Structures are given as structure tokens and as C-alpha cells.
Amino acid sequence: MRNRTVGINIRVTVTEKKKVTMLAKKCCLSLSEYLRQRALGYEPGGHPPKEVFDVLDKIDEMAESCSVRDGAAINAQTDRLRDLLIGGN
């Protein structure tokens, strides 16, 4: 991890802080990390709700009752979906 020792202070309204905090939470980032990424030109994406991943886990469980070949194909597809949802390759 980088040794971050220098702070940057900014003034915002209560409404602005609430909005930025909400956007950071939506991306599963701390407020500092969200602001750092935005300031450096990155656009952090939000993650889908946990329930989406629960559904993918259930599909994986169902794939276990399929033939080995079909189960492997289903698991490969759910892995691709997970990667798309969380910004993987």
C-alpha cells in the first residue's frame, strides 16, 4: 500500500457531502478512495447488489447436478457474468 501522508481539504455543502458519500458507498469505496479515483480521472463503477451474486452461486450449485461437460459450461458462463459484473476481463 502506498504511504499517503499528505491531506487535501475541501469545503462542500451538507447536500454535496451526502451525495458524494452515497456515490462512494454505491461503488464500495471509502469517501477518500472515491474522491482520489475521481480526481485522478478514473470512473469507479458501482457493484450490483449481493443478491445478484447469490443467484449466480445458485446457478453454480444447479450445475453440479448436470453432466460434467454441461456443468463445466454453465460454471464458465457464470464466471464470465461475475467478471462482467465486477469489472473483470
C-alpha positions as CSV (number, residue, x, y, z in Angstrom):
1,M,0.0,0.0,0.0
2,R,1.1,3.5,-0.7
3,N,2.2,5.7,2.1
4,R,-0.3,8.5,1.9
5,T,0.7,11.2,4.4
6,V,-0.5,14.5,2.7
7,G,-4.1,15.6,3.1
8,I,-6.2,17.8,0.8
9,N,-9.1,19.6,2.5
10,I,-12.1,20.9,0.6
11,R,-15.3,22.6,1.7
12,V,-18.6,21.3,0.5
13,T,-22.3,21.7,1.4
14,V,-24.1,19.1,3.6
15,T,-26.0,18.1,0.5
16,E,-22.9,17.7,-1.6
17,K,-21.2,15.6,1.1
18,K,-24.3,13.3,1.3
19,K,-24.3,12.9,-2.4
20,V,-20.6,12.1,-2.7
21,T,-20.8,9.7,0.3
22,M,-23.7,7.9,-1.3
23,L,-21.8,7.6,-4.6
24,A,-18.8,6.2,-2.8
25,K,-20.9,3.6,-0.9
26,K,-22.5,2.6,-4.2
27,C,-19.0,1.8,-5.5
28,C,-18.0,0.0,-2.3
29,L,-15.2,2.6,-1.7
30,S,-14.3,4.8,1.1
31,L,-15.0,8.5,0.6
32,S,-11.3,9.2,0.3
33,E,-10.7,6.5,-2.2
34,Y,-13.7,7.5,-4.3
35,L,-12.6,11.2,-4.4
36,R,-9.0,10.1,-5.1
37,Q,-10.1,8.0,-8.1
38,R,-12.4,10.7,-9.5
39,A,-9.7,13.3,-9.1
40,L,-7.2,11.1,-11.0
41,G,-9.6,10.6,-13.9
42,Y,-11.0,7.2,-13.0
43,E,-14.7,6.5,-13.1
44,P,-15.3,3.9,-10.3
45,G,-18.3,1.7,-11.1
46,G,-20.9,0.5,-8.7
47,H,-21.3,-3.1,-7.8
48,P,-24.5,-5.0,-8.3
49,P,-26.4,-6.0,-5.1
50,K,-25.3,-9.1,-3.2
51,E,-28.5,-10.9,-4.4
52,V,-27.2,-10.9,-8.0
53,F,-24.1,-12.9,-6.8
54,D,-26.4,-15.2,-4.7
55,V,-28.3,-16.1,-7.9
56,L,-25.1,-16.9,-9.7
57,D,-24.0,-19.1,-6.8
58,K,-27.3,-20.9,-7.0
59,I,-26.8,-21.5,-10.7
60,D,-23.4,-22.9,-9.9
61,E,-25.0,-25.3,-7.4
62,M,-27.5,-26.4,-10.0
63,A,-24.7,-27.0,-12.5
64,E,-23.3,-29.6,-10.1
65,S,-26.3,-31.8,-10.8
66,C,-25.6,-31.7,-14.5
67,S,-23.3,-33.8,-16.5
68,V,-19.6,-32.9,-16.1
69,R,-19.4,-31.3,-19.5
70,D,-22.7,-29.3,-19.2
71,G,-21.8,-28.3,-15.6
72,A,-18.4,-27.0,-16.6
73,A,-20.0,-25.0,-19.4
74,I,-22.6,-23.5,-17.0
75,N,-19.9,-22.7,-14.5
76,A,-17.8,-21.0,-17.2
77,Q,-20.7,-18.8,-18.2
78,T,-21.5,-17.8,-14.6
79,D,-17.8,-16.9,-14.1
80,R,-18.0,-14.7,-17.2
81,L,-21.0,-13.0,-15.8
82,R,-19.3,-12.4,-12.4
83,D,-16.3,-10.8,-14.3
84,L,-18.6,-8.5,-16.2
85,L,-20.5,-7.5,-13.1
86,I,-17.4,-6.6,-11.1
87,G,-15.3,-5.2,-14.0
88,G,-13.1,-8.2,-14.6
89,N,-11.6,-9.1,-18.0
